[in-house]
Each structure stands twice: as C-alpha cells, then as structure tokens.
Amino acid sequence: MQWEDLKNKSAKELKELLSETRYALQNLYFQAHGRQLKQVHKINLAKKTIARISMLLKNKNMQSIYSNSLRND
C-alpha cells in the first residue's frame, strides 16, 4: 500500500488494516514453507507495510498525547 494512502486513513482504519496485513503475512509464511508461494517478495512487502502502519499509529498516538497535554496546561 502506498504511503499517501496510509497517511489519509484514521487510526481505526489503520488498526483494521494492520490486523488484516498481519493475517496475510501469516498466510504468506505458510505458503512459502509449503512451497506454494512463487512470489516470495510479497513477504517483504507485507513486512514493510506492517512497519509503515505501526509507525503511523505510533505517530498518531504521540500527536494525540501531545495535543491533550497542551490543552490541559
């Protein structure tokens, strides 16, 4: 998934996408170990997508914490 597409999603959508991508990665691992997966590069793509989503979720969480602390001051 492209970076711009991920940046425009809400935290809830990102969490759902993260869950789906982790499930897809698990299936890719099973297919690779069973010698059914011909396009092994899809594993790396799924890992990178998971890392991007995790980073975005962490950034959104930090922004909300920071903005809440500014409101309380």
N, C-alpha and C positions, 0 to 999 in steps of 0.2 A: 504494500500500500504506500502511496506517495505521502511525503512529509506534509504537504499543504492540506491534503485531505484529513490527515490525523489532527492537525492543529485546529481545524474548524469544528471538531467534534466536542461534545460535552463530556464531563467526567464519567457520567453514567454510560454513555455510548462507548467510551474508551474501555471501561471495565468489562463490558459485554464483549467487545472486540478482543480484549486481552484473553478472556476465557476461551473464546472460540479459537483464537490462534494457538493457544497452548494445547487445546484438544487436537487441532490439526497437526501440530508438531509431534504430538504423541503418536498419531496415526502414521505420520511420515516415518518415524523411527521404526515402528512395527513393520511397515512395508519395506524399509531398507534392510532390516535384519532378516526378513523373509525372502530377500532377493526379488521383490516385486516392483520396487521403485527404480525406474530408469533415469529419472531426473533428480539426482541426489542433491543438486544445487538448491532445490526447493527447501531443504532443511536449513541451509544457511539463510535463505530469505526469510523464513519463518522466525528464526532466532533474531535476526536484525529487526524485524517488525515488532517482536515482543520487547526488545530493548528500547525501541523508539516509543512505544506506547507506555512502558514503565517510566521512562524519563519524563514524558509529557504529564502523566498522572502525578509524579512527584513534584514537578514544577507547578502544576495547578494547585496542589495541596499546599505548597510553600507560599504561593501567592495569596491563597485564602487565609492562611495563618497570619501572614504579614499584614494584610489589609484589615483583619479583625483586631490585631494588636494596635494598629493606628487608630481605629475607631474608638477603642477603649481608652486611649490616652487623652 
